[in-house]
Amino acid sequence: MFNLTGKKWSPLFFVVLLLPAAASAEDVSRTDWAEKMFDHLEFDFESLARGSKAEHRFKIRNLYRETIQIASVSSSCGCTDPRVLKETLESGEETELIAEFNTIAFEGSHKATITVRFAEPYQAEVRLHIRGYVRKDVVLTPGRVELGLVDSETGAVKSVKVAYAGRPDWQITDVRSSNSDFEVELSPPLRAGGRVEYEMVFRLKKGAASGYLNDQLFLVTNDQSNRMIPLAIEGRVRSGLTVSPASLHLGVLRPGQKVTKRLVVRGTQPFRIIDIDCEDGTNCFTFDSSDTPRKVHLIPVTFTAPAHAGHIVEKIKIVTQGVPGSLPTVVAQAEVRD
């Protein structure tokens, strides 16, 4: 077994100039007001292995004062299945249109036009364009690495079979990704009668960043006509440590007035809190905590309003020991008025 590393190749993204949310849809041409809400209007999957899970997300943001209503979404080709996550958007709200490319029932080059119809504030149509090439000589099993819910301190391991039929000298020369939390190992290839098979082991490292994971690996081959084969990685990484609330609202106070709020820090195993401090070094905050190892720590935070009026914003950093990972910074805010 051997490790393959490298940089990820990404498609070019198009940047669309957005209007301010205060604008009215009536202020924009009736033919293009709806298009301006999309971050881009076309996407090329390029080369895809058969069986791979391929989807692309178009972002939609309501730029106008009026409420936007999406009436329907349809595709000109059965190779693409579109769906929108939210149909009604208030001013400033966002949603995504997800276009899933079918790599099981379709082979070769395919393209589709997705029509998005708006009912409010005015009737309009926006056409999105999707295309891609589904290879019949390469099959990935499974077609996507589904990690599910993963604890950051344990990581995850998944296996993918890569099967090729064609040239006897076909090989995977590299696996590329820009995500430093990924590791990949490939078995030596099995070759027989023009077929080549690899067993690929994917690892999400321990201590991976928490949050939703939607990324890709690219298999690089010696096939000059179709060198890159994407493999989608999806899951959610749960940190071994959490703090709530993430934002500490202290309210409106008079100069010299004190208020105490509580932070709750939880871990998947007993841990110690070894330091709590304000990033700006202010003396307005004091903390009361114990360094005894436990799974849940209740931290009283006392704020004393300074003599001068104004809006106070402070970042609180909590340092722990005993559980892998780190806590996000807590933002505390207060309004001091004479």
Buried (B, 14 or more C-beta within 10 A) or exposed (E): EEEBEBEBBEEEEEEEEEBEEEBEBEEBEEEEBBBBBBBBBBBBBBBBBBBBBBBBBBEBBBBBBBEBEBEEBEBBBEBBBBEBEEBEBEBEBEBBBBBBBBBEEBBEEBBBBBBBBBBBBBEBEBEBBBBBBBBEBBBBEBBBBEBEEBBBBBBBEBEBBBBBBBEEEBBBEBBBBEBEBBBBBBBEBEBEEEBBBBBBBBBBBBBBEBEEBEBBBBBBBEBEEBBBBBBBBBBEBBBBBBBEEEEBEBEEBEEEEEBEBEBEBBBBEEBBBEEBBBEEEBEBBEBEBEEEBBEEBEBEBBBBBBEEBEEBEBEBBBEBEBBBBBBEEBBBBBBBEE
